[in-house]
Amino acid sequence: MAESLPSLSRRALVAGLAGLGGLVITGCSRSPEPGQAQVDALADSQAAPQRASMTVYRDPSCGCCKAWAEIAGEAGYRVSVVDRPDMSAIKRKLGVPEELASCHTTVVGGYVIEGHVPLAEVRRLLAARPAGIKGIAVPGMPRGSPGMEMPDGSTDPFEVMAFGRDGEVSVFRA
């Protein structure tokens, strides 16, 4: 079952963030402390593809997937969330390499986005449309990635990886 998330205009987003002092997606819940996710979402909303549609497939029990989808909506994407208990089948169907797997899988602009990829990297992929790339991924669920922000600000290092139709995996550089 698909669920559309409301989108905000840039003006409404800025006003809301200013009025609330910012929001932070904290793991699978929200916290009133200002954080990088909102800064990134605001920056992305200023340069997001013109209302590009994306479908986010997620396990119904995973809250951080929904948090990533909300950040994407705040960044200007039209987001549909589809709850699927068979996420490994979705990943196989879409060609996500096992070593790059995360909790949710997104389709936007003909590309596959696996996991907690920063929206600036999604925007870069859609703008550059590099040949030979099927999708990009942030493997696992690193702390500090969009939708996985921690109350104490802790982060794990991560890289955005690209994967091709031929199964080749490399660091994403558009």
C-alpha positions, 0 to 999 in steps of 0.5 A: 500500500502506497502512502504519499507524504505531504510536501512543503514549499521552500517558504513553508519549510524555512518558516517551519524550521525557523519557528520550531528552532529546527527538527532533527531526525533521530534514529527512528524518532524526532528530536527538537535539536537543530541538525544537519538533516534539516540544513541538507533538506533546505539546501536540497529544496532549493535545487531539487529536481522539479518535483521528481517522483520517488518510490521508497520501498521499506519494511513496515516495521522500520521507522528510519526508512520513513524518516529518510522518506520524510527528508526526501519530501522536505527536499522537494521530491514527491514521495510514495512509501510502499510497505513491503515485508519482502525487501530482499526480493525487491532488492534482487529485482532492482539489482542491488548488490548484496554487499550494498544492502541497507534497510530501504530501496528507492526508485527515482528518475530511472535509478535505484537509491539504496539506503540512507543516501544524502539527498545532495548525492541523489540530486547530483546523480539525477543532474549528471545522469552518468552512463553505466550507473544503475544506482547509488547506495550507502550500505548498512545504516550508518549513524549520522546519515539522513534518517539515522541522526543520533541525539548525541551527534555521533556519526559513523564514516560512510561513502556513497557507492555506485553500482552498475548494471554489470554488477561493478561497484565503485565510489560514486563520483558524478 
